Amino acid sequence: MKIKIKQAEYQLYQKSGPAPGWLLLHGFMGSHADFEPLIPELPGAVAAPDLLGHGKTTSALPVADFTIEQQADQLAALIQQHLRAPLIVWGYSMGGRLALTLALRHPKLIKYLILESSTAGINDSQQRLLRRNHDAQLVWQLRHCGLESFVNKWEELPLFTSQKKLPAAQQQFIRQQRLQQDPEGLAKSLLAMGTGSMPNYWPALSQLHCPVLLLTGALDFKFQKLTAKMAADLPQVKRYVVPAAGHNIHLENWPAIRQLFMREGLL
């Protein structure tokens, strides 16, 4: 279904059920379909939007509307108008950064926060600048070399090496998700809500008082370090390193996450 929030028109997948509900936020070049296979196993109501510039959600907005703060406020409006808060919010990668922003800006809407392969930004100003320059180069590639060329290079990043061991059908699903995106929507997302453009939320982690579950893959060494650092700063936190998984844990090892959720009383 389509939901209009301010000037943005969100594509929203919903499954009915009792409270507390779930809000699922996908990663870069993904959509709500990333979570579709596991949604039937989640208890309660479930909402999974396509984020700005992704899937079937509008991308014909100014870059300024794509900032992570703007999108968090749009999600807050969506929750208040169409869902029942407080929610269990689960964000993967880019969606995890957005979930963290939502929790910091609208804490009353969050019952439980799950951050999968995510970070609180970059706390060094020079490193943030370098990352913004890097993302600007990616935008140039998107606009001048075409989406397929961009996807081909993206799939070769070390972050996604473990996905090459997935069954061929899953690899094809991931690739088709990426190739069906709107290049200009992806460009705006990179420019406005990339890791270098988002605020540095590391100093704010100590102010986040909802329970937080940090998930990182055993094959994702970069984010093991980041989530270990986050765990040291969060007041209510549990951190798990999921075996036999890289960056996209819910895709690469959903059975392990299912068992973990059962232990934590989420299933």
C-alpha positions in Angstrom: 0.0 0.0 0.0 1.0 3.6 -0.5 1.3 6.0 2.4 1.9 9.7 1.9 4.0 11.4 4.6 4.5 15.1 4.0 5.8 15.2 0.4 7.0 11.6 0.3 4.9 8.7 -0.8 6.1 5.5 0.9 5.4 1.9 -0.3 4.5 0.0 2.9 4.2 -3.7 3.4 2.0 -4.6 6.4 1.1 -7.8 8.2 -1.7 -7.5 10.8 -1.3 -8.7 14.3 -1.3 -7.7 18.0 1.1 -5.3 19.7 3.9 -4.9 20.1 4.5 -4.6 16.4 7.7 -4.6 14.3 9.1 -2.0 12.0 11.7 -3.4 9.6 14.2 -1.1 7.8 16.2 -2.4 4.9 19.7 -1.6 3.7 21.1 0.4 0.8 19.9 -0.9 -2.6 17.3 -3.1 -0.8 13.5 -2.9 -0.2 10.9 -4.4 2.1 11.3 -7.6 0.0 14.6 -8.2 1.9 12.6 -9.2 4.9 9.6 -10.8 3.2 10.7 -14.5 3.7 11.0 -14.1 7.5 8.0 -11.8 8.2 5.6 -14.7 8.7 7.7 -15.9 11.6 7.6 -12.6 13.4 4.8 -12.3 16.0 2.5 -9.4 16.1 1.9 -6.7 13.5 4.8 -6.0 11.0 5.4 -2.9 8.9 8.2 -2.8 6.3 8.5 0.3 4.2 10.6 0.9 1.1 12.9 3.7 2.2 13.3 7.0 0.3 14.9 6.4 -3.1 14.4 2.6 -2.9 11.9 0.1 -4.2 8.6 1.8 -5.0 8.9 4.7 -2.6 9.2 8.1 -4.2 12.6 9.4 -5.2 11.4 12.6 -6.9 12.2 14.8 -4.0 15.1 17.3 -3.4 18.3 15.9 -1.9 17.6 17.9 1.3 14.6 15.7 2.0 16.8 12.6 2.0 18.8 13.4 5.1 18.7 10.7 7.8 17.0 13.2 10.3 14.3 14.0 7.7 13.7 10.4 7.0 13.5 9.5 10.8 10.9 12.3 11.3 8.9 10.9 8.3 9.0 7.4 9.8 7.9 8.9 13.2 4.9 10.5 11.4 4.2 7.2 9.7 4.2 5.3 13.0 2.0 7.9 14.7 -0.6 7.9 11.9 -0.7 4.3 10.8 1.0 2.0 13.4 0.8 1.2 17.1 3.7 2.4 19.1 5.9 1.6 20.9 7.5 -0.8 18.3 10.3 -3.3 18.0 12.4 -1.6 15.4 14.9 -3.7 13.4 17.3 -2.0 11.0 19.9 -3.5 8.8 23.0 -1.6 7.7 21.7 1.8 6.3 18.4 0.9 7.9 20.1 0.4 11.2 21.6 3.9 11.1 18.1 5.2 10.3 16.6 3.1 13.2 19.2 4.6 15.6 18.3 8.1 14.4 14.6 7.4 14.9 15.3 6.1 18.4 17.4 9.1 19.4 14.9 11.6 18.0 11.7 9.9 18.9 12.5 7.6 21.9 8.8 7.1 23.0 8.1 5.3 19.7 10.7 2.5 20.4 10.1 -0.5 22.7 13.2 -2.4 21.5 15.9 -1.6 19.0 17.7 -4.2 16.9 20.7 -2.9 15.0 22.1 -5.4 12.4 25.5 -4.6 10.9 25.2 -0.9 11.8 27.1 2.0 13.2 26.6 5.3 14.9 28.3 7.3 12.2 31.9 8.5 12.0 33.3 10.4 15.0 36.3 11.9 13.3 35.6 15.0 11.2 38.4 14.3 8.7 37.2 10.8 8.2 33.6 12.0 7.7 34.9 14.3 4.9 36.8 11.5 3.3 33.6 9.3 3.4 31.5 12.1 1.9 34.0 12.5 -0.9 34.0 8.7 -1.5 30.2 8.7 -1.6 30.3 11.6 -4.1 32.5 9.4 -6.3 29.9 6.6 -6.1 27.2 9.0 -7.1 29.3 10.1 -10.1 29.6 6.4 -11.1 25.8 5.9 -10.8 25.0 8.9 -12.9 27.7 8.4 -15.6 28.4 4.7 -15.8 24.9 3.3 -15.3 23.3 1.1 -12.6 24.5 -2.3 -13.8 28.1 -1.1 -13.8 27.7 0.3 -10.3 26.1 -2.9 -9.1 28.8 -5.0 -10.6 31.4 -3.1 -8.6 29.3 -3.0 -5.5 29.0 -6.8 -5.4 32.8 -7.0 -5.4 33.2 -5.1 -2.2 34.9 -7.2 0.6 31.8 -6.6 2.7 29.8 -8.9 0.5 32.3 -11.7 -0.2 30.4 -14.1 2.1 27.3 -13.7 0.0 29.0 -15.5 -2.9 28.6 -18.7 -0.9 24.8 -18.4 -0.8 22.6 -20.6 -3.1 22.4 -19.3 -6.6 18.7 -18.4 -6.2 19.4 -16.1 -3.2 22.3 -14.5 -5.0 20.1 -13.8 -8.0 17.4 -12.3 -5.8 19.9 -9.9 -4.2 21.2 -8.9 -7.6 17.7 -8.3 -9.0 16.8 -6.2 -6.0 19.8 -4.0 -6.8 19.2 -3.8 -10.5 15.6 -2.8 -10.1 16.4 0.4 -8.2 16.2 4.0 -9.5 19.7 5.2 -9.9 18.8 8.8 -9.1 17.1 7.7 -5.9 20.2 5.8 -4.9 22.3 8.8 -5.7 20.3 11.1 -3.5 20.4 8.5 -0.7 24.2 8.3 -0.8 24.5 12.1 -0.9 22.1 12.9 2.0 22.2 9.9 4.3 25.5 8.1 3.7 27.6 7.4 6.7 29.7 10.5 6.1 26.6 12.8 5.8 24.8 11.6 8.9 25.4 13.2 12.3 28.0 11.7 14.6 25.8 9.9 17.0 28.6 8.3 19.1 28.3 10.9 21.9 24.5 10.4 22.0 24.6 6.6 22.5 24.8 7.0 26.3 21.4 8.8 26.2 19.6 5.9 24.5 17.7 4.0 27.3 15.6 1.5 25.4 17.0 -2.1 25.2 19.3 -2.5 22.2 20.4 -5.7 20.5 23.5 -5.4 18.3 24.0 -8.1 15.7 27.2 -8.6 13.7 28.4 -11.4 11.5 31.3 -13.6 12.4 32.7 -13.0 8.9 32.2 -9.2 9.1 35.3 -8.0 10.9 34.8 -4.3 10.3 31.4 -4.3 11.9 32.5 -6.6 14.7 34.8 -3.7 15.8 32.1 -1.1 15.4 29.4 -3.0 17.3 31.9 -3.8 20.1 32.6 -0.1 20.4 28.9 0.7 20.4 28.2 -1.9 23.1 30.6 -0.1 25.4 28.6 3.1 25.2 25.0 1.9 25.3 23.2 1.7 28.7 21.0 -1.3 27.9 22.7 -3.5 25.3 23.3 -7.1 24.3 25.7 -7.9 21.5 25.9 -11.1 19.5 28.3 -12.3 16.8 26.3 -14.6 14.5 28.2 -17.5 13.1 28.5 -18.3 9.4 27.3 -14.9 8.4 28.9 -11.8 6.9 27.2 -8.3 6.6 23.7 -9.3 5.7 23.0 -11.6 8.6 19.3 -12.1 8.3 19.8 -13.3 4.7 22.9 -15.4 5.3 21.9 -17.1 8.6 18.3 -16.5 9.5 18.1 -19.7 11.6 20.7 -18.4 13.9 18.9 -15.1 14.4 15.6 -17.0 14.9 17.2 -19.0 17.8 18.6 -15.8 19.2 15.3 -14.0 19.1 13.7 -17.0 20.8 16.2 -16.8 23.6 15.6 -13.0 24.0 11.8 -13.5 24.1 11.2 -11.8 20.8 9.6 -14.9 19.1 
